[in-house]
C-alpha cells in the first residue's frame, strides 16, 4: 500500500529517497531580532534527519516540502517508522531529531545521553474506522469499544451493538480487530484512552506503545492498519484521523465523557487541548484523552518532536531550531487542511521559551 501523505520533497525524503534538482542554491537561515526567519548567502547544504511517529507524517511531509522550497539548502529527511523507533533512534543519536505521539517515560528519558526536550508540534485524533457492507454510521460507547478490543464482544450483531445502532443493518458476522504491530504512539494514545475508560482494560492489558492485544490482527504503521481495515470486510481498527479521511473509510461516533456521541473533528480536537492548558506541565508531557466538554472528541493527543537541549553540531542545531520555530508559527496554518488542529496561541508562546533553551557549545541557537 502506498504510504499516505508522501510528498516529493524538493531535495530528499527518506521514504522517497530521490535527489531532485534545486538543491544547489546557497542560502543561510537565521533569526533576526524579531525572531522571524531570514536568508542570506552561504556555502554548503545542510542535511537533517529525523524518524518516528506515523501519526503526524502527512503534516511533517508538507512542512518539510514547504520549508525546503523556502530554504533550498535545508534538506530534511524523515522516516515514518513509529514512535518507538523514533525514541530509540534519538536516544542512540543516529538521527538529528525524533518524533513521538506518546511522551517519553522517565525511564526512557534516563537512557538518553543528554537532556531531551518534548516540543508539541500539532494536535491530532485517533479515529476508530470500520468496514461493514451497507453500514456507514456506527455509534460506540467506551465500554463497548473496550469489550470489542478485549475480545468479549465477538459479533457485529451483538445486543450491545444493536441497542446502540437500531437503524444499522449489523450482520451476523465475526468482528475482526486490527491493531498496530509496531511500537506506536498511536497505540499509546489509544490504549491510554482505553485504560482511562475501562478498569478491565487497565488491569488486563494496560497502556503503552506496544501492548499484547487479546484479539485481532496486527499491521505495521497507520497506513498498515488503514489498509487492513479497508481491504477486509468486518474489520474495525484505529488510525490517525488523516489516514481515515485519506482512505475514505467511515469513522465511529464515540461517546465522550459528557455522554455525547461525536466523530473526530478539528473543533473536538481543539476542545480537548484547550482543557489541558491550565495544568500543562513545564515539559509538556501530558495526556488529553477523555477530556471534559460536550464537543470534545475523547481520543486526542499532542504529537512531539524530540530534540536534545544541547546540540553537538551548532550548524545543524541552528537549522533544527529555526525549522521548529517556523513550524510552530507559519507551519500551523497547514495543519487544518490535513485534519490536524493548530496549537493554542498560549501554548505557542510557552514553546517559544522552550526553543530558546536550545544551545550548542553553551550558546543559544535562537
QUITAWO-V410482 format. One record per backbone hydrogen bond with DSSP energy under -0.5 kcal/mol. CO is the residue of the C=O (numbers start at 1). NH is the residue of the N-H. If there is no record, write none. Layout:
# QUITAWO-V410482
[[CO/NH] [CO/NH]]
This chain:
# QUITAWO-V410482
[[3/6] [7/9] [11/20] [13/16] [13/17] [17/19] [25/27] [26/42] [28/40] [30/38] [32/35] [36/32] [38/30] [40/28] [46/48] [46/75] [48/77] [49/96] [49/97] [50/79] [51/99] [52/81] [52/82] [54/57] [56/59] [56/60] [57/61] [58/62] [59/63] [60/64] [61/65] [62/66] [63/67] [64/68] [65/69] [66/70] [67/71] [71/74] [73/46] [73/75] [74/76] [75/48] [75/77] [77/50] [78/15] [78/80] [79/52] [79/81] [82/86] [83/87] [84/88] [85/89] [86/90] [87/91] [88/92] [89/94] [89/95] [90/93] [91/113] [97/51] [98/306] [99/53] [100/304] [105/109] [106/110] [107/111] [108/111] [109/112] [114/116] [115/309] [117/119] [117/307] [118/120] [119/305] [122/303] [123/341] [124/301] [125/127] [125/241] [127/129] [127/239] [128/252] [129/237] [130/250] [131/234] [131/235] [132/135] [135/132] [138/253] [140/255] [141/145] [142/146] [143/147] [144/148] [145/149] [146/150] [147/151] [147/152] [147/153] [148/151] [152/154] [154/175] [155/158] [158/161] [158/162] [159/163] [160/164] [161/165] [165/168] [168/170] [171/173] [173/156] [174/176] [175/177] [176/236] [177/217] [179/219] [183/84] [183/85] [184/188] [185/189] [186/190] [187/191] [188/192] [189/193] [190/194] [191/195] [192/196] [193/197] [194/198] [198/202] [199/203] [200/204] [201/205] [201/206] [209/184] [211/213] [217/179] [219/181] [219/182] [220/224] [221/225] [222/226] [223/227] [224/228] [225/229] [226/230] [227/231] [228/232] [229/232] [231/233] [232/235] [234/176] [235/131] [236/178] [237/129] [239/127] [240/243] [240/244] [241/245] [242/246] [243/247] [244/249] [245/248] [250/130] [252/254] [253/140] [254/262] [256/259] [260/256] [260/262] [262/254] [265/269] [266/270] [267/271] [268/272] [268/297] [269/273] [270/274] [271/275] [273/276] [273/277] [274/277] [276/279] [277/280] [281/284] [284/286] [288/291] [291/257] [293/296] [298/290] [298/300] [299/126] [301/124] [303/121] [303/122] [304/100] [305/119] [305/307] [306/98] [307/117] [309/311] [309/359] [311/361] [312/314] [313/317] [314/318] [315/319] [316/320] [317/321] [318/322] [319/323] [320/324] [321/325] [322/326] [323/327] [324/328] [325/329] [326/329] [326/331] [329/332] [330/333] [331/334] [332/335] [332/336] [335/338] [335/340] [336/339] [341/123] [344/347] [344/348] [345/349] [346/350] [347/351] [348/352] [349/353] [350/354] [351/355] [352/356] [354/357] [355/358] [358/365] [359/311] [360/363] [363/360]]
